[in-house]
Amino acid sequence: MSAPLRVLVVDDSGVYRKIISGLVEQLPGCVLAGAACHGREALALLAREPFDLVLLDVEMPELDGPATLRAIRARDLDLPVVMISGLDERDMSKTIDALEGGALGFLTKPNAGGPAAARAQLRADLTPLIEHLITAEPADLIEPWRPLLAPEAKPEPLTALIDPAPRLLEPAPRLLEPAPRLLEPAPLRALDASPPRPLRPRADARPSASAKAPSTQAPSTQAPSTQPLSRATPRRAPPRRFDLLAIGVSTGGPKALADLFSGLSVPLPTPVLIVQHMPAHFTRSLAERLDRLGPMRAREAQEGDLLEPGLALIAPGGRHMEINRRGEVRLSDAPPVKGCRPSVDVLLSSLAHAYDGALLTLILTGMGDDGADGLRALGGAYYGLAQDAASCVVYGMPRAAVEAGLIDEIHPLDHLPARLQELLRSR
């Protein structure tokens, strides 16, 4: 993208509006093109002039963030929206709703440390997203926001949602300090140079003591897409059975996981481990949402959890998740790897050293290349799936694994529930 990104900042807090506006002004490739204190004012600005990115607060008077996002999508405005969320339960739940409804991602408002710490954290969180939007090739960034409403949806007139004469805000002063030095990625553990170990099931796998109650939601009856797969023929034949499914996902993940879980007709017969890039606290809300969506049980992982068939464990936000040789979950606060904690590479690397079962992996939508090094660490002792470019929000993580020759099958998102059930059933 050659022209600077025109950014609209929407936040009812004057302090955060100034902090975020000042941050946008200092980031290369951006220009602060507008600021608003609630959703109605933002919609008025969007109706008058073009923007390339909206940074949208979740909780606001007049019209809150999720309602504003729905209004933006209803009018087919072709621009990404990033939510700005607090850390209370209401904000977290609304943020997950917004991500499932088409928001590109979210930032969290720091609740400690003062303005200087808030500026530093927000800058560190926003900078990679801005850089990606500026430099991404069309194949890397897919527009997830079109279409997101049913064809029969009839949005109310724009004039019913906006103020007739919105108050325009003065550009915020430059308040930012130089960006802090980022932590160096923690190196992955050295790989064993011996030939890949054979796939074999764990002898001590423990069945669940309690199964999830039958879902009251009817299984999805929607037929899968008939579009051809990106790779019609697998790179190699899959094993006859699998003992574990590991999923890595980032930007666009909450909606992709929701579609995946709701598309299952029966619980998967293996344990499932999920690394979704998220900060602390938000993964619990995500797990609770996924648990309600379909036949699979899902919850946030805890230290010492055992792998159970039919249970999906999601790495807690802000913590790495690993599996030890006893099949137990180990959580750590080790430094981020490639800026990510939790990290897909860390999980897969632990499985390379500690897990002897037949492993199925799935790399879904996400920015960056997390997961590729972890697949390499497995040394071929896995069978790998990836989401295709056309159905990704950001075709970064899958692309890195595909281009490195680490993926066996590539599928559109709507094919994946049925394909997982096919591969994981006993054959």
N, C-alpha and C positions, 0 to 999 in steps of 0.2 A: 504494500500500500504506500504510494508516494506522498499523498497529501496527509497532513497531521490528522489524527483521530479527533473528531469533534465530540467532546464528552459533556454529558449532562449529569450533574450531581443533584440528588434529591434526598434531603434529610431534614426533619423538623428540628433537630438539635443544631442551634447556631454554632456551638463549639465544633461538633463533628463536621458540619457543613464547611466551616472554614478550614479545618484540618485536611479534609479530603480534597477540597478545591485547591488548596495550596499544593498538595501532593500532585494532583493532576498537572498543575502549571509547571512543576519542576521535572516531570517525567519526559524524557525525549520522545518526540513523535506524537505528543498530545497537545491539545489546546482546550482550555476550559471555555466551552461555548455557551454554558448556561447553568443556572443553579435555581433550585426550587425548594420550598419548605414543606410541600405535601404533594400528593398524587394529582390533584386537580390542576394545580399550577404546572406540574410537569407535563400533563397532557396538553395544556394550552400551548406551552412552548413547542412541544412535538408537532402540534398542528400547524405552527407558523414557520418553522425552519427545520432543516435536516440535522440529524445527529448520527454519530457512528457508534456510540456506546452510552448506555445509561447505568449509572451507579445508584441503586435504588434502596433506600432504607426500608426495613420490614415494617416496623411499627410507626405510624404517623397518624395525625388527626386528618379529618376531611375524607381522605382516601388513602388507605394503607398500601404497603408495597405489593402484596399479592393481588389485591384488587386492581391496582394500577397496571401490573403486569398483564392481567387478563384483558384489560382495556386496550393495552398496546397490541397484544396478539390478535384481539378481535378485529382490529383495524388493519391487520396485515402490515404493520410497520416493520420494515426489514432491518432490524438492528439487534445486536446482542444486549442483554440486560444482566447485570451482576448485582445480586442482593447484598445488602449490608445489614448484618444481623447482630443482635445482642445475644447474651448467653443464658437468658431465662428460658424456662420450658416452653412458654408461649411462642417466643421468637424462634426457637429451634424447630418447633412443629411447623410453623408457618414457612420457615425457610425450606424445609424438606418439601412442603407442598409446592413452593415456587420452583424448586429444582425439577420436580416431576412435571410441572406445568410449562417448562421451556426456558427457565433461567439458565444462563451459561455457567454460572458458578456463584460463589458467595465469599464475602469477607466477614470477619468477626470484629466487633468493636472491643478493643482491650478494656478490661474493667479494673485495671490496677496499673500503677506506675506513672501516672501523670501524662500531660500532653506530649512530652518529648518521647516517652516510650510508646505512646499510641501512634505517633507519626512514624516512628521507626518500624513498628510491626506492620502497620498498614502499607507502608512503602514496600517492605519485603514481600508481603502477600500479593500486592497488586502488580508489581513490576513484571514478574514472569508472564502474567496474563496479558498485559499491555504489549509486551514484546512479541508474544505469540500472535496477537491480533494484527500487529504491524507487519510481521515477517511471514505469516503462514501462507503457504500456497493453497490454491483452491481445493486440492485433494486432501489437505490436512484439516481444513475447517469447514465442516458441513453445517448448514443452517438448520438447527433443530426446531426453530420457531415457526416454521411454515410447512404444512398447515397444522394447527394445534386445536382447532375447534371443529365440531361437527359441521358439515355443510349447511345444515338447517339452522345453525345458531344465528340469531339475529341480534347483534349488539345494539344497545340503545344509542341514540344519536350522540356524536361527540360533544355537542353543545350542552348536553344534559350532565356531563361529567366535569366540565371545566368552568373556571371562573371567567366572566366576560372580559375582565381586565386584570390579568394577574400582575402581582407585584414582582418586578424584576430585581434580582439581587445584584449588588455590586460584586465584581470579582474579588475573591478572597485574597489577602496579602500572602506573599510567599513566606510560609511558616516552617518549611521543612529544613531539617538538618541533613548533612551528608549521609548517604545510605550506610548502615553498619556493614562491617565485613561479614560475609556469610560464612557459616561453618563449612569446613572441608568435609566432603562425604566420607563416611566410614568405609574402609575397604571391605569387600566381601572376603570371607574366609577362603584360604587357598584351596584349590580343587585337587582332588585325588587324581594323580596322573594315570592310575590304572584304568583298564577298559571299563565301559559302563557296566554296572551291575545289572543282572537280569531282573525283570519285573516279577515280583512274587507277592502274594497277599500276606498281610500281617496275620500271625497265628493267634494274637491276643486281642483282636478287635472285640470290643464289648458292645452288646446290643443296648439300646436305650431302655431305661427302666420304665419310662412312661412315654407313650406316643401322643402326638398332638391330637386334640379333639377334632372330629370331622369339621371341615370348613362349611359354613353356611352359604358361602359364595359358590355359585355354579361354575364348573370348569369352563374355561374359554372354549367357545365353539367356532371361533373365527378361523377360517382356513388359512394356512400359511401362504405367504406370497408365492406366486408361480414364476417369479423372476429367476433366471439362472443364477447359480452360485458363482462366486468369484473364482473358486477352485472346484470344479465339478468332480475331479478325481483326487482322492486323498494322496498325499505324498508317499505314505506307506500304510500297510494294513494295520488297523487298530488291534490291541490285544483282545482276547476273548472275554475278559472281564476287567473291571476297575474296582479299586478299593477306596479311592479318595478323589474328590474334585477340588481343585484350587483355582480361584477366580481373582484376577487383578483388574482394577478399574479406577478411573479418576474422573476427569471432567465429563459431565453428562451421565455419571454413574447411577445416581438415585433413580432416574427415569428408566435407564437400561435395566437395572436390577428389578425394578417394579414390573416392567414388561416381561422379564425373564420368569420371575416368580409367579406372576398371575397367569402366565401361559402354560404352566405345568398342570397336567391333569391328575397326577398322583405324586406323592413325595418321592424324591430321588432316593434310591436304596443305599447310598453311600454317605459318609460325612462330607460336608462342604465347608471349605475355608475361604473367606472373602477378605481381601484387602481393598478398601475404598479410601482414597486419599481424602481425609477430613480432619479438622482439628478436634480437640477433646470435646466431649459432651454430645456432639451431633450424631455420632454413630449409634448411640443408644436409641435415639428417636428413629433413625433409619431402620434399625433392626426391628423395632416394635412395629413399624409400618409394614415391613416385609413379612413379618410373622402373621399379619392379618390378611395378607393379599392372596394367599393360595394354600395348598396342602402342606408345604414345607414349614417346619418349625425354624425360627430364626431368633437369635439374640446376640448381644454384644459378648465377645469372649472375655473370660476371666482367667486369672492365673490358676493353673492346675486343671482346667477343663479337660475332659477326655473326649476323643473323637467318637461321635455317635451317628449311626446311619439315620438319615432323614433329618438331621439337625445342621443348620448353617450357622457357623460362628463368624462374626464380623470383628476384625481387629479394632480395638478401641482407638478412637481418634487421638493422635499425638503419641502413640506407643507402637513399637514394633511387636509383631507376633511371630513366634517361632514354634516349632514342634520338636520335642526331644525324643530320644529313642524309646521311651515308654509310651509314646503317643499322647503326651500331655502338652497343653498349651503353656508356653512361657512368654511372658510379656516383659519388655525392657524399655528403658529410656535412653538407650544408646543414641549417639548423634544421628541426625537425618542422613539418609543415603540418597544422593542426587537431589537433595532438598526435600525428600519425602520421609515422613514418619507418621503412620506406618509405611513400610516399603514392601512392594511385591518381591523385589530381589531378595530381601532378607528372609521372607517366608519361604520362597522356593529354594534358596541356598540351604536353609535349615532342613528342608525335606531331602535335599540331595545327600546330606550327611547322616540323616537320622531315620528316614522312612524307607522301608523295603517293599511296600505295597505297590500295586499297579496304579499309576497316577495319571489322571486326566487334568489338563490345564486349559484355562479359558482366559484370553486377554480381550477385554472390552474397551470401549471408548475412553480416551484420556490423552492429556497433554504429556509430552516428553517421551522417554523410552524406558520407564520403570518396567521391570519384568523380563527384559531381554537378557540381562546378565544372569538372572536367576534361572532362566531356561537353559542357558549355556552351562550353568553349574550342574544341572541335572544330567548332563552328558548323554542325552538321547534317551534316558530312562523315563520317558513320559510320552503321552500322546497329546498334541497341542491343537487347540482350536482358537480362532480369532474372529472378531466381528469385522464385517466388511466395511469399506470406506463409506459407501453410500448411506449406511444406517448409523454411522458414528456421529456424535457431536463434534469431537476432535479426533481425527485419524492420526494420532501420534504414537501411542503405545502399541496398538496393533500393527501399525506400519513398520515400526522398528523391528518387531519380532518377525514379521513376514519377510522383510527385505534381508534379514540376517539368515533366512532359511530355517527358522526355528518352529514353523507352524505347519501342521499336517492338513488342516481343513480350514477354509474361510467361509463364513456364512453371514447372511443378513440377520439382523437381530430377531426378526419374527420367525426364522427357521430354527433358532437355537433351542427353545424349550423342547421341541419334538426331537431334535438331534441328540440332545443330552439324554433324554429318556431312552432313546434307541441305543445309545452307546453304553449306558449304565445298567441296562437290564441284563440279567444273567443270560448268556448265550451258549 
